[in-house]
């Protein structure tokens, strides 16, 4: 399944061990599918450093650096300062993945909230876009964002799973939204939520190696599968795939300052 449109996978975890033995092949397959750029995502200081190293090796790959809510309780008090230093690297385009996760609660909620606000304020000071993870925590995420500085913000709520009302709140604060291969699952019931996002505020992502779209569900996800998610979204918007991909690509180029 190849398209001539230039895709950008705005969220992928190439720093995980599951890609360690065949990363060259994964990147090659992505190029073959028309994926021109990828952002590999940090979730703590170690993985953020690894993301930068990968971005140095592959011209198609860029990096985001940050501390995920799951890792908040394990973060050293100096880690945010180290993250800020990493943002100086020319291959770093965003602070992320940051946010709140009340579904798993791997870290105490007060620690999640505190570190989220620290990183949001850092992003504002450094003029960096943010990549936000918010699961079962949308109200508190919005509250933390508002406490961190005035709208509009630059960034994206990735793997969005909120309500129609949440879409409105996120858009009002200036953010983009993105959806993963979950939209292709038979039990996905939120097509109206997807359609509520203006195409100019939409990004494409895989969240690989997770969230593999149909018809490859059950396999390790890769950027080569991004066209399947894009096709579902284009069909839902009732627009040509090329229109969707070209618009999402331009959105990403602007948000991550590649223009």
Beta strands, then each sheet from edge to edge (+ up, - down):
strand 1: 7-12
strand 2: 35-41
strand 3: 61-65
strand 4: 92-101
strand 5: 129-135
strand 6: 155-157
strand 7: 176-179
strand 8: 202-204
sheet 1: 1+ 2+ 3+ 4+ 5+ 6+ 7+ 8+
end
